[in-house]
Amino acid sequence: MDLVSSFVDATSVLGADPLFRRWGGMCLTSCLLGRRVWTTVRAGRPLYPHLYVMLVATSGFGKS
């Protein structure tokens, strides 16, 4: 099982939507990777990945 799936399983007791929990796991993975993973487009200029996530739903839907 990968890190995101483990996060979704571990947070199942929260009652939040599984899709929101999956995005939370992706954010967690992104934070853990930090600036240790990159690619390059131009020689000597690293390009770091960024992940911005905004959960949008009605009040009481389990976004937190």
C-alpha positions in Angstrom: 0.0 0.0 0.0 1.4 3.4 -0.9 1.6 6.5 1.5 -1.6 8.1 0.1 -3.7 5.0 0.5 -2.3 4.5 4.0 -3.3 8.1 4.9 -6.8 7.5 3.5 -7.3 4.3 5.5 -5.9 5.9 8.7 -8.2 8.9 8.4 -11.4 6.9 7.6 -12.7 7.4 11.2 -12.9 11.2 10.6 -16.0 10.9 8.4 -14.7 13.2 5.7 -15.3 12.4 2.0 -12.7 9.8 0.7 -11.8 12.1 -2.1 -10.9 14.9 0.3 -8.8 12.5 2.4 -7.0 11.4 -0.8 -6.1 15.0 -1.6 -4.9 15.4 2.0 -2.6 12.4 1.5 -1.2 13.9 -1.7 -0.5 17.2 0.2 1.2 15.2 2.9 3.4 13.4 0.4 4.2 16.8 -1.3 5.3 18.2 2.1 7.4 15.2 2.9 9.2 15.4 -0.4 10.0 19.1 0.2 12.8 20.4 -2.0 14.6 17.0 -2.2 12.9 16.1 -5.5 13.2 18.2 -8.7 13.6 18.1 -12.4 15.4 20.5 -14.7 14.5 22.4 -17.9 17.7 24.4 -18.2 21.1 23.2 -17.1 21.9 24.2 -13.6 18.4 25.5 -12.8 16.3 23.0 -10.7 12.6 23.1 -11.1 10.8 22.1 -7.9 7.2 20.7 -8.0 4.5 22.6 -6.2 1.1 21.3 -5.2 -1.7 23.7 -4.3 -5.0 22.2 -3.1 -8.2 23.9 -2.2 -11.1 21.7 -1.0 -14.5 23.3 -1.9 -17.8 22.0 -0.6 -20.8 23.0 1.4 -20.5 23.6 5.2 -20.3 20.4 7.3 -19.0 18.3 4.4 -15.7 17.3 6.2 -13.2 19.6 4.5 -11.1 20.0 7.6 
